[in-house]
């Protein structure tokens, strides 16, 4: 018994999760969480769309938004989604070098995106668009701020997994740990896939 | 016991897709994003002047085309990168159900705000 407890790390992950459902309980949990996040972001995106013309005072979308910077952020986030599936592929094959390389690139992309958003917010504040300037600004900062927070949390989560991978703690039997984090990361990417055209391109093209 | 093992094994030990497939999906996603930016540039950006009548004919469909391109990207990421295409169907139903409720929330918010605007803030800045 003691030996079994001490040998916990080397036991296959799926032996720990017997449920009556034909799906791993942790995977079901992350999908349920993602489902609840859909409602959260749907509300925020709709609120932004409703308020985006409410900028009688202060700058509006055409005064502050810039396509090149946000496009580069979008590209980086799309790259990161590709990188994390390649890392998962490496973890499932037991290829540690592949796992470490792609996971490191994913974490770097996450850091770049958060940096891009911090730069963008700072630029907007210098342009005279603060959080309480108008309803457009409030809804914009709330939506993109919450998304940025999700990206930051995802980056930290993947960073801890990168540390585990570096120490050899993600064998193929524990690839599910990375798969769950990757699902969260893809969801964050999917939300940006909606935010980029709806918030930036459509607001500029009005 | 045997069936339990088989079920759990089935739940998360299935190889999802090959690395080559992931590269193909990444290429499609980048092409779609490039099309979104190109569409904006043609309709309202730097390419507007040089494209002339094409730009004018495309502009009314800008929002719908952009939404279709986004929906395609969404589908590719959900199906292949999030493995819904390969995973057990209950997860697809769970995600689909959430999206359906999200759509209802979106419609409800639009109706609520339009109704309020019509009643109390008609023709007034808000």
Interface residues (C-beta under 8 A of the other chain):
Chain A: X14 X17 X18 X19 X21 X22 X23 X24 X27 X28 X31 X32 X34 X35 X36 X38 X39 X41 X42 X43 X45 X46 X47 X50 X54 X56 X67 X71 X74 X75 X78 X79 X81 X82 X85 X86 X88 X89 X92 X135 X176 X179 X182 X183 X186 X187 X189 X190 X193 X194 X196 X197 X198 X201 X202 X204 X205
Chain B: X4 X7 X8 X9 X10 X11 X12 X13 X15 X16 X17 X19 X22 X23 X25 X26 X29 X30 X33 X36 X37 X39 X40 X41 X43 X44 X45 X59 X62 X63 X66 X67 X69 X70 X73 X74 X77 X78 X81 X82 X83 X88 X90 X91 X94 X95 X97 X98 X99 X101 X102 X103 X105 X106 X109 X110 X113 X125 X126
